Amino acid sequence: MLNDRVEDLDGLRLALREAGGDVLDNIQESDDGKFAGGVDREGNRGELGRPPVGS
């Protein structure tokens, strides 16, 4: 599984969908930021996280 911090979570989710990735629709939001997961075309799972604003 790949985990990565990103600045533009929504933009990256869109780009991954356009590239054929299976991005999960649910976004989890907490005091630690926003998180979303998905699966690439090869079946590898991953999670993307955007830190809270100001971090």
C-alpha positions, 0 to 999 in steps of 0.5 A: 500500500502506498501512502502519500501527503498531497496539497490538492487532494481533489485535483489528484483524485480527478487526475487519477480517475482520468488515468484509469484509477479506481478512486473511492468516493468517500473522503474522510475528514478529521482534525488530521486532514482529509484522506481518500483511498483507491486502487490503480490499474495494476491493483495496488491500493493507496491512500492520499492525505491532505494535511489540515490548512496551516500545517 
